[in-house]
Amino acid sequence: MSHSNSNSNINIYYINLSNSRERNARMQEQFKHMDPIFTSKRVEGIDGNVVDLNQYILINEDYYKQSNLHDNGSIPNEFKKRQIACLASHLYAIKEAYDNSLNEVIITEDDINLKILHIKALFIYKNKILM
């Protein structure tokens, strides 16, 4: 679901895995009750259990082995895979915003309670307009 798009909108990109249909439906339902200045966009999340994450790990191999991204020099365990997939999803969302020429965007995951974000974002937005 997307509302009309203009420069005065508050753009919210939410990351959602393709197999998380219920979460996507919950997000869409929340957006129905928000101020029309909010523009929502679903960004498909990267599932670390499905995608080969080697394409997303573009760091020096020695650094990788010294970091906490591995277990005893082996490939990342399941928890680390999810961390890398989450990071890659957020970077993809940033790229989407850049490709859409957005100067400002809120990037979140699909488990957020938008009521809290709604109040805070409107406050910031209205104070920004008044300045």
C-alpha positions, 0 to 999 in steps of 0.5 A: 500500500502506498499513499500519494508521493510528494516531497512533503511526505514522510517516506517509510520503507519497511523490510519484510521477508517474502514468506512473512505474509502475515507481518506484511498484512499487519504493516499494511493495516497499520498504514491504513490508520496513519496520516496521509503524509506517510508514504509506505513501501515494502522492501523485500528482505533477504532471508539468510536461510535461503540466499547464499550470503557470500555474495553480500560478504565483500570484506577482506578474508583476514578481517572476516576470520578475525571478526565475530562473523564466523565460528572457528574460521568456518562459515557463519552460523545460523544466527550470524547468517541472520545478522548478515542478511538483516544488514544486507536488507537494510543496505538494500533499502537504503539503495532503494531510497537513493535510487528513488531520489529520496533525501530522507526515509525511515527504514524499519522492519515489519515488527514495528508498532507504527503508532509510536513512530507515527506520533514521533515522526509527525512531531518532527515533521511539523517542527521541521516545517515551522523552522 
